[in-house]
Amino acid sequence: MFSELRHRDPLLFWIGAGMMLALIVCALVSIGDQRLILGINPWIKPMKFLTSITIFLWTVAWFMPEARPDGRARNAVRWIIGPAMIIEMVCIILQSARGVPSHYNHATVFDDVLFGVMGTTILINTIAMAIFFWIIRRDTPPHRAGYIWGIRLGVAIFLLASLEGVVLVMNDAHTVGAPDGGPGLPFVNWSTGYGDLRIAHFFGMHAMQALPLLGFFLDKARMPARNLVIAVSIVWLAVMGGLLMIALQGRPLLAL
């Protein structure tokens, strides 16, 4: 699988591999760090983002052959999202090393600037993914209809989940109804007492992996894959909207 990934897009593969190496380093550093940021180990957030960004980069790398053979557009996508994610992670790791929050931190001008840089990289990344959505192949081979439609709809929902970031920025926090940092689920730290905008965001972002995978297996089973993938995508989008509404009402998804 890794050799195939490297063949499909070497740049995104190696940046993702670098993220995995950084994840291991952060995990090791976290063992001896007794500090807390908003009630959790300071290295939890970089570890979460490194995991998510690696999956994202390798997913785009895997999908790259399904884009139209437009070299300039493909290069624009890979050379935008790769560096953008590196800058994003440098900012997050730097703030964790300093022992301060990386997001929604307006304590100093430096913190504000870093948060602004991270917001800019996410906006740039979203634009690059919109380009990728545009260049996804237009033809649909019948024996791969579920997979191709899974890619199209997965990327479309990913873009909508990215735009949900506007709601997070307007709220200036991921928690609704209380300050960030209260009790949360292990590792992900989603609030168990109040609304949490990250849940809908997470669910929508990972449609880009779930829907193509579903389509792939439906194609293999020779089922009416395209229609089923479209139906599941509609449900997926509805669930994402429901999770967002629950969070905006200040209600937790899971209360422990």
Secondary structure as a PSIPRED ss2 file (coil, helix, strand):
# PSIPRED VFORMAT (PSIPRED V4.0)

   1 M C   1.000  0.000  0.000
   2 F H   0.000  1.000  0.000
   3 S H   0.000  1.000  0.000
   4 E H   0.000  1.000  0.000
   5 L H   0.000  1.000  0.000
   6 R H   0.000  1.000  0.000
   7 H H   0.000  1.000  0.000
   8 R H   0.000  1.000  0.000
   9 D C   1.000  0.000  0.000
  10 P H   0.000  1.000  0.000
  11 L H   0.000  1.000  0.000
  12 L H   0.000  1.000  0.000
  13 F H   0.000  1.000  0.000
  14 W H   0.000  1.000  0.000
  15 I H   0.000  1.000  0.000
  16 G H   0.000  1.000  0.000
  17 A H   0.000  1.000  0.000
  18 G H   0.000  1.000  0.000
  19 M H   0.000  1.000  0.000
  20 M H   0.000  1.000  0.000
  21 L H   0.000  1.000  0.000
  22 A H   0.000  1.000  0.000
  23 L H   0.000  1.000  0.000
  24 I H   0.000  1.000  0.000
  25 V H   0.000  1.000  0.000
  26 C H   0.000  1.000  0.000
  27 A H   0.000  1.000  0.000
  28 L H   0.000  1.000  0.000
  29 V H   0.000  1.000  0.000
  30 S H   0.000  1.000  0.000
  31 I H   0.000  1.000  0.000
  32 G C   1.000  0.000  0.000
  33 D C   1.000  0.000  0.000
  34 Q C   1.000  0.000  0.000
  35 R C   1.000  0.000  0.000
  36 L C   1.000  0.000  0.000
  37 I E   0.000  0.000  1.000
  38 L C   1.000  0.000  0.000
  39 G C   1.000  0.000  0.000
  40 I E   0.000  0.000  1.000
  41 N C   1.000  0.000  0.000
  42 P C   1.000  0.000  0.000
  43 W C   1.000  0.000  0.000
  44 I H   0.000  1.000  0.000
  45 K H   0.000  1.000  0.000
  46 P H   0.000  1.000  0.000
  47 M H   0.000  1.000  0.000
  48 K H   0.000  1.000  0.000
  49 F H   0.000  1.000  0.000
  50 L H   0.000  1.000  0.000
  51 T H   0.000  1.000  0.000
  52 S H   0.000  1.000  0.000
  53 I H   0.000  1.000  0.000
  54 T H   0.000  1.000  0.000
  55 I H   0.000  1.000  0.000
  56 F H   0.000  1.000  0.000
  57 L H   0.000  1.000  0.000
  58 W H   0.000  1.000  0.000
  59 T H   0.000  1.000  0.000
  60 V H   0.000  1.000  0.000
  61 A H   0.000  1.000  0.000
  62 W H   0.000  1.000  0.000
  63 F H   0.000  1.000  0.000
  64 M H   0.000  1.000  0.000
  65 P H   0.000  1.000  0.000
  66 E H   0.000  1.000  0.000
  67 A E   0.000  0.000  1.000
  68 R C   1.000  0.000  0.000
  69 P C   1.000  0.000  0.000
  70 D C   1.000  0.000  0.000
  71 G H   0.000  1.000  0.000
  72 R H   0.000  1.000  0.000
  73 A H   0.000  1.000  0.000
  74 R H   0.000  1.000  0.000
  75 N H   0.000  1.000  0.000
  76 A H   0.000  1.000  0.000
  77 V H   0.000  1.000  0.000
  78 R H   0.000  1.000  0.000
  79 W H   0.000  1.000  0.000
  80 I H   0.000  1.000  0.000
  81 I H   0.000  1.000  0.000
  82 G H   0.000  1.000  0.000
  83 P H   0.000  1.000  0.000
  84 A H   0.000  1.000  0.000
  85 M H   0.000  1.000  0.000
  86 I H   0.000  1.000  0.000
  87 I H   0.000  1.000  0.000
  88 E H   0.000  1.000  0.000
  89 M H   0.000  1.000  0.000
  90 V H   0.000  1.000  0.000
  91 C H   0.000  1.000  0.000
  92 I H   0.000  1.000  0.000
  93 I H   0.000  1.000  0.000
  94 L H   0.000  1.000  0.000
  95 Q H   0.000  1.000  0.000
  96 S H   0.000  1.000  0.000
  97 A H   0.000  1.000  0.000
  98 R H   0.000  1.000  0.000
  99 G C   1.000  0.000  0.000
 100 V C   1.000  0.000  0.000
 101 P C   1.000  0.000  0.000
 102 S C   1.000  0.000  0.000
 103 H C   1.000  0.000  0.000
 104 Y C   1.000  0.000  0.000
 105 N C   1.000  0.000  0.000
 106 H C   1.000  0.000  0.000
 107 A C   1.000  0.000  0.000
 108 T C   1.000  0.000  0.000
 109 V H   0.000  1.000  0.000
 110 F H   0.000  1.000  0.000
 111 D H   0.000  1.000  0.000
 112 D H   0.000  1.000  0.000
 113 V H   0.000  1.000  0.000
 114 L H   0.000  1.000  0.000
 115 F H   0.000  1.000  0.000
 116 G H   0.000  1.000  0.000
 117 V H   0.000  1.000  0.000
 118 M H   0.000  1.000  0.000
 119 G H   0.000  1.000  0.000
 120 T H   0.000  1.000  0.000
 121 T H   0.000  1.000  0.000
 122 I H   0.000  1.000  0.000
 123 L H   0.000  1.000  0.000
 124 I H   0.000  1.000  0.000
 125 N H   0.000  1.000  0.000
 126 T H   0.000  1.000  0.000
 127 I H   0.000  1.000  0.000
 128 A H   0.000  1.000  0.000
 129 M H   0.000  1.000  0.000
 130 A H   0.000  1.000  0.000
 131 I H   0.000  1.000  0.000
 132 F H   0.000  1.000  0.000
 133 F H   0.000  1.000  0.000
 134 W H   0.000  1.000  0.000
 135 I H   0.000  1.000  0.000
 136 I E   0.000  0.000  1.000
 137 R C   1.000  0.000  0.000
 138 R C   1.000  0.000  0.000
 139 D C   1.000  0.000  0.000
 140 T C   1.000  0.000  0.000
 141 P C   1.000  0.000  0.000
 142 P H   0.000  1.000  0.000
 143 H H   0.000  1.000  0.000
 144 R H   0.000  1.000  0.000
 145 A H   0.000  1.000  0.000
 146 G H   0.000  1.000  0.000
 147 Y H   0.000  1.000  0.000
 148 I H   0.000  1.000  0.000
 149 W H   0.000  1.000  0.000
 150 G H   0.000  1.000  0.000
 151 I H   0.000  1.000  0.000
 152 R H   0.000  1.000  0.000
 153 L H   0.000  1.000  0.000
 154 G H   0.000  1.000  0.000
 155 V H   0.000  1.000  0.000
 156 A H   0.000  1.000  0.000
 157 I H   0.000  1.000  0.000
 158 F H   0.000  1.000  0.000
 159 L H   0.000  1.000  0.000
 160 L H   0.000  1.000  0.000
 161 A H   0.000  1.000  0.000
 162 S H   0.000  1.000  0.000
 163 L H   0.000  1.000  0.000
 164 E C   1.000  0.000  0.000
 165 G H   0.000  1.000  0.000
 166 V H   0.000  1.000  0.000
 167 V H   0.000  1.000  0.000
 168 L H   0.000  1.000  0.000
 169 V H   0.000  1.000  0.000
 170 M H   0.000  1.000  0.000
 171 N H   0.000  1.000  0.000
 172 D C   1.000  0.000  0.000
 173 A C   1.000  0.000  0.000
 174 H C   1.000  0.000  0.000
 175 T E   0.000  0.000  1.000
 176 V E   0.000  0.000  1.000
 177 G C   1.000  0.000  0.000
 178 A C   1.000  0.000  0.000
 179 P C   1.000  0.000  0.000
 180 D C   1.000  0.000  0.000
 181 G C   1.000  0.000  0.000
 182 G C   1.000  0.000  0.000
 183 P C   1.000  0.000  0.000
 184 G E   0.000  0.000  1.000
 185 L C   1.000  0.000  0.000
 186 P C   1.000  0.000  0.000
 187 F C   1.000  0.000  0.000
 188 V C   1.000  0.000  0.000
 189 N C   1.000  0.000  0.000
 190 W C   1.000  0.000  0.000
 191 S E   0.000  0.000  1.000
 192 T C   1.000  0.000  0.000
 193 G C   1.000  0.000  0.000
 194 Y C   1.000  0.000  0.000
 195 G E   0.000  0.000  1.000
 196 D E   0.000  0.000  1.000
 197 L C   1.000  0.000  0.000
 198 R H   0.000  1.000  0.000
 199 I H   0.000  1.000  0.000
 200 A H   0.000  1.000  0.000
 201 H H   0.000  1.000  0.000
 202 F H   0.000  1.000  0.000
 203 F H   0.000  1.000  0.000
 204 G H   0.000  1.000  0.000
 205 M H   0.000  1.000  0.000
 206 H C   1.000  0.000  0.000
 207 A H   0.000  1.000  0.000
 208 M H   0.000  1.000  0.000
 209 Q H   0.000  1.000  0.000
 210 A H   0.000  1.000  0.000
 211 L H   0.000  1.000  0.000
 212 P H   0.000  1.000  0.000
 213 L H   0.000  1.000  0.000
 214 L H   0.000  1.000  0.000
 215 G H   0.000  1.000  0.000
 216 F H   0.000  1.000  0.000
 217 F H   0.000  1.000  0.000
 218 L H   0.000  1.000  0.000
 219 D H   0.000  1.000  0.000
 220 K H   0.000  1.000  0.000
 221 A C   1.000  0.000  0.000
 222 R C   1.000  0.000  0.000
 223 M C   1.000  0.000  0.000
 224 P C   1.000  0.000  0.000
 225 A H   0.000  1.000  0.000
 226 R H   0.000  1.000  0.000
 227 N H   0.000  1.000  0.000
 228 L H   0.000  1.000  0.000
 229 V H   0.000  1.000  0.000
 230 I H   0.000  1.000  0.000
 231 A H   0.000  1.000  0.000
 232 V H   0.000  1.000  0.000
 233 S H   0.000  1.000  0.000
 234 I H   0.000  1.000  0.000
 235 V H   0.000  1.000  0.000
 236 W H   0.000  1.000  0.000
 237 L H   0.000  1.000  0.000
 238 A H   0.000  1.000  0.000
 239 V H   0.000  1.000  0.000
 240 M H   0.000  1.000  0.000
 241 G H   0.000  1.000  0.000
 242 G H   0.000  1.000  0.000
 243 L H   0.000  1.000  0.000
 244 L H   0.000  1.000  0.000
 245 M H   0.000  1.000  0.000
 246 I H   0.000  1.000  0.000
 247 A H   0.000  1.000  0.000
 248 L H   0.000  1.000  0.000
 249 Q C   1.000  0.000  0.000
 250 G C   1.000  0.000  0.000
 251 R C   1.000  0.000  0.000
 252 P C   1.000  0.000  0.000
 253 L C   1.000  0.000  0.000
 254 L C   1.000  0.000  0.000
 255 A C   1.000  0.000  0.000
 256 L C   1.000  0.000  0.000
